[in-house]
Amino acid sequence: MKAARFDLHLAADAAEAVRHLQGDDAKPVAGSQSLGPMLNLRLARPGLLVDVTRCAELRAVTEEAEDVLYGAALTHAEFEDGALPDATPGWLAPIARRIAYRAVRNRGTIGGSIAHADPAADWVATMTGLGASVRILGPEGARELPMAEFVTGALSTALGPDEIVTAIRLPRRGPEARWSYWKFCRKVGEFAKASACVLADPARDEYRVLAAAIERAPVALPDPRALIEGRADPREAVEAALPFLSPERRALQATATSRALAALETGVPA
Ligand SMILES: Cc1cc2nc3c(=O)[nH]c(=O)nc-3n(C[C@H](O)[C@H](O)[C@H](O)COP(=O)(O)OP(=O)(O)OC[C@H]3O[C@@H](n4cnc5c(N)ncnc54)[C@H](O)[C@@H]3O)c2cc1C
């Protein structure tokens, strides 16, 4: 099936994109890797698509003392290729490299992925795990939300219909910080069936063990330090925190969590 007819506006900047989103019938588009199939299946039928990929603000990287802001229209491939400054000790390229396959990564964007909020999406899991926040622009001006508040459920966010994601703010992590991300995929290039992120950053006193790809927003497991230091059982933590999953999915999630914890010493698994 082909998409129903729509008009396309190529926005030159973020403010212009927001102006064109006024009204019920308009929708932003970035890489079109998630929206394109929805248009073709006619699950979405906007009358106007506002392309945000040429907005300079959404293509920029802004380095601040404590954080790096990544423009929403930067592609997975740009992260994969190490073309962008990394707020972490080299963790972003391996995350990007394992999203789908290169043709998808050439067009798909970090902002599009987060705005789409597929519960199994890699940036949704890892940006939540890394304590990122989302910069938003709408008719009332700019605002910023932590990822944990931005993603409100499966395919659901706090974004208004006339708002766009302009950037993702990622806190800088020093060399003493440790991180791992483990995901189960049945085939290479498929979305995860279960995933887990672990962050231990003593300099910021930040510890997190996150369960993702659980058909809702990622869930932070309680007492992450005890899990990281081996004083708590990941299987019991998953059982307690994710009662809504089937026993099979909980078992998969517990294994992902155990493997992410074990991989913490070595960094992101290949
Ligand atoms: C075959 C295939 C396999 C895939 N496998 C994976 C995978 O393993 N892991 C993974 O994480 N992803 C995967 N994806 C999804 C891919 O990463 C997409 O690129 C991503 O989900 C959406 O990014 P996009 O830029 O293409 O957004 P689009 O498809 O253009 O837009 C998606 C949604 O976000 C909205 N949107 C886009 N940009 C903005 C913005 N700046 N502000 C507000 N709203 C915006 C659109 O209106 C739309 O609702 C896969 C996709 C395909 C086609």
The ligand as a Gaussian input file, in Angstrom:
#p B3LYP/6-31G(d) Opt

LIG

0 1
 C       13.796000      -2.321000       9.512000
 C       13.941000      -1.417000      10.712000
 C       14.581000      -1.903000      11.836000
 C       14.726000      -1.087000      12.962000
 N       15.393000      -1.584000      14.049000
 C       15.620000      -0.784000      15.106000
 C       16.378000      -1.231000      16.227000
 O       16.904000      -2.347000      16.274000
 N       16.545000      -0.374000      17.275000
 C       16.017000       0.888000      17.262000
 O       16.201000       1.610000      18.235000
 N       15.310000       1.349000      16.214000
 C       15.105000       0.551000      15.150000
 N       14.387000       1.037000      14.076000
 C       13.800000       2.381000      14.136000
 C       14.795000       3.436000      13.653000
 O       15.807000       3.610000      14.638000
 C       14.112000       4.820000      13.394000
 O       15.071000       5.603000      12.811000
 C       13.607000       5.585000      14.581000
 O       12.724000       4.853000      15.365000
 C       12.817000       6.837000      14.147000
 O       13.671000       7.807000      13.742000
 P       13.335000       8.672000      12.444000
 O       14.297000       9.796000      12.431000
 O       13.320000       7.767000      11.257000
 O       11.877000       9.222000      12.789000
 P       10.558000       9.339000      11.875000
 O       10.195000       7.982000      11.362000
 O       10.721000      10.421000      10.879000
 O        9.534000       9.816000      12.970000
 C        9.119000       8.935000      13.998000
 C        8.122000       9.665000      14.902000
 O        8.760000      10.710000      15.596000
 C        8.219000      11.996000      15.236000
 N        9.383000      12.879000      15.148000
 C       10.491000      12.729000      14.389000
 N       11.395000      13.683000      14.680000
 C       10.842000      14.464000      15.622000
 C       11.284000      15.607000      16.338000
 N       12.505000      16.146000      16.168000
 N       10.440000      16.166000      17.245000
 C        9.222000      15.625000      17.457000
 N        8.749000      14.540000      16.825000
 C        9.557000      13.965000      15.922000
 C        7.433000      11.783000      13.955000
 O        6.336000      12.678000      13.869000
 C        6.967000      10.355000      14.128000
 O        5.828000      10.318000      14.954000
 C       14.213000       0.242000      12.946000
 C       13.557000       0.734000      11.801000
 C       13.425000      -0.075000      10.695000
 C       12.753000       0.471000       9.460000

